[in-house]
Amino acid sequence: MLHSLRARLALWLLLPLAILVALCGWFAHQHAEEAANYVQDHDLLSSAKILADRLIWEDGDVQASVPPSALSLFMSAAHDRIYLSVTDGEGQLLAGQPGFPLPQPLQLAGGDRAQWYDAVWQGQPIRAVATRRSMYDVAGAREITIMVGKTTHSRDAMVQTLWRPTMEYLLWALAVAVLVSATALTLELRPLLSMARQLAQRPAQDLDFHLDSRQLHQELRPLTETVNQFARTIRAQVARQRQFVSDAAHQLRTPLAIQAHTLEQALGQTLAELAQPGAVQRRAALLRLQRSNQQLINLTHQLLVLAQAEQPAAQATVNADLQALCLQALEDFAPAAERKSIDLGWHGPDAAETASCILQAATPLLPELLANLLDNAIRYTPPHGRVTLGLETTAAALTLWVEDNGPGIPAQSHTRVFERFYRLANDTQGTGLGLAIVQEVARSCGAALTLGPAQHMPGTQERPGLRVNVQFPRPS
């Protein structure tokens, strides 16, 4: 089954045309045969008439002679063989070959009293004519039958000569029609293919598009309107979903903050209160509540950041000092690294390259990108491990990278880790949104995000390490 629109349209156009060419070729062959038969039949009858004119009475009997003019009519390059037979009414051979076949039944018609027919003589197909002439004499009248036959080589050659040019013209016309139809279909379908390429090249997250139907054919415009309406519906639904997430996160921040403050007050117990029965158990329960509350606060914050990164307004760009942001992030996460005895390092550009660290990006979101990269690296790196934040500058791009000597991420999971709420391990207190936020922020800044094994700090066999590269292109 053909799934190509171009192929199906071409089939609907060319199949009837091919059938028409075949029919025209068959009719042309029939006409060529009729013309060739007419010419040969005319020569056969002319030869038979010449023979009839040479019939004479001699010694009371009919005598026949074959003049050269009767055979000269059949001379051809095909080297056909000529057969003659003259018999009387009783079947007695007067001249020519004996046993020459007669048509069954013999039906002479027309003013020439002739009948043309096809036969096989001496193993070869022939075309023959039979005619009769009455001979009158004092002794009475006799009916003389004259038969002339000729092999069909020259007739077949004439059929081919008449038919082949017509068939060649028809096949050339079919070939031209195929070429013209293929070119026309390609040109006419080009706007539709261009629209398909534009949709295929558009990022899946970019729903803000509108197809222009003015360049399309009238029959295709309802399709573009349907696609545009579908895109508007999806945009509205996505916008409502994002707004709901943002509103829900905003609404959760206040009660969670109050809850955190209340838990801090409850945990600020005096020594006398701690000596009371059950105080230790209550404090342990309050600590568990405090950890859960902090996870909810982190989740709410990350949902707000994710909603902000997905909004078109988040893509407004200004100049940002990426090196300064990196140093600030290192300062913010130094306590967390110190609690796990992790060596938190910095690999930055030379002092001469500091001016080249200015980047055009969404400034409110870059700190979140750095925070999530460092938080993930510190969270999954074992105690006494190493985490390094680096920045490299080239003429074409600024590359931010974070390396650790932790367990790394298997190659088969490199795409899944960017899914929301996807986590490789459940023994850490993460939300599963960190790398999703990094991906959204990088996309909003036009940056390329890649994962790979550590390079500056090769890991052990058990811990290959992880390197996350975020490459920001410089404006051209």
Secondary structure, DSSP 8 states (H G I E B T S, - for coil): ----HHHHHHHHHHHHHHHHHHHHHHHHHHHHHHHHHHHHHHHHHHHHHHHHHT-EEETTEEE----HHHHHTT--TT---EEEEEEETT--EEEE-TT----SS---BTTTTEEEEEEEETTEEEEEEEEEEEEEETTEEEEEEEEEEEESHHHHHHHHHHHHHHHHHHHHHHHHHHHHHHHHHHHHHHHHHHHHHHHHHS-TT--------TTS-GGGHHHHHHHHHHHHHHHHHHHHHHHHHHHHHHHHHHHHHHHHHHHHHHH---HHHHTSTTHHHHHHHHHHHHHHHHHHHHHHHHHHHHHHHHSGGGG--EEEEHHHHHHHHHHHHHHHHHHTT-EEEEE---GGGGGGGEEEE-TTTHHHHHHHHHHHHHHHS-TT-EEEEEEEE-SSEEEEEEEE-S----GGGTTGGGSTT--S-SSS---S-HHHHHHHHHHHTT-EEEEE--SSS---SS---EEEEEEEE---
